[in-house]
Amino acid sequence: MPFESFLSAGYDCVMCSESGEFHVDEKSVTDLADSHDKKTWNDKSHPIHRIIQRCYKSIDLLPFIEGFMGLYSAGGHGCMYDYPSVQTAKGGRELVSLLFERGGIVGLVCHAPAILQGLKLSDGTSLVKGKQVTGFSTSLENKMIPGILDQWQEKGIVTVEEGIRREGGIYKEATNPMGEYVLVDGRLVTGENPASAKKVASEMISKLDSLLNIGVGGGQIDYQKITGGGTGMSESNTRTENVSSSLLGDKNRLSNLLPERVKESFNSY
């Protein structure tokens, strides 16, 4: 489970979605899960269950963008309907572009690279242009769900692969489409399929560690930035204050979940 990789490396995590709600893809914790992930999910005392109890709205985290170092997004077919559109993924799209522009690490797995479609930086250029990127391949879509491409064509939905190419990205896929395959291009880390989820996390951790070594960011969420209200919203804004308070509460809860070797560093914030 990628969350475990970040936590064991000493990185603090929070969860967000466009709606602020969390729903389980049952296949991800049954048919498609390995024995460890199944055991983890069924263990209700595991830290992941404390994290998902507090799922933030993506847009509510924007004022606190300076307090974060990285963003990891898993996939699923739902991404194809939501991620490419500013109407259905405004907060998530802004989080990705703003975090990337301020020097953060972005990790996208499986169908999550769909968020790169039409995603521009402040200078108007495509975030993915010229970068080597992977994601769920077009050839696999119909094999997984026969007829899905025809349905998407009727709805104007393009595949992850096609979307990357349209944006000027360099799409690559593995010879074994269901095997682990990850590409790292600068601060953008992408994985082709569910089997690549943990590897994307480990590559992100390497990048995050490198940022720490050159004095950028911190090992955990920068709560001083959060208590200061971040950027883009007034401190008097009730909603912002509530999110800030919740994030600080998460600091206290998460500090008890970290490995012993990183607790001292975490508690210094």
SULKAPE-V587661 format. One line per field, one symbol per residue. phi: phi as a letter, one per 30 degrees, with the letter a starting at -180 (. if undefined). Layout:
phi: ???
//
This chain:
phi: .eeddddddjcdbbcbbdcicbbcdeddcbeccdddddddddddcdeedddddbcddeddcedceddccabcbdcjdeeddcddcddcbeddddedddddddjdcccbbicddddddidcdddiddeceicdbbleddddedddbejdddddddciccdedddddddidcdbbddcdccdabcbbicccbbdaedceddedddddddddddddcicibdbedddddddiibjbddddedddddeddddddedddddcdeedcddddddd
//
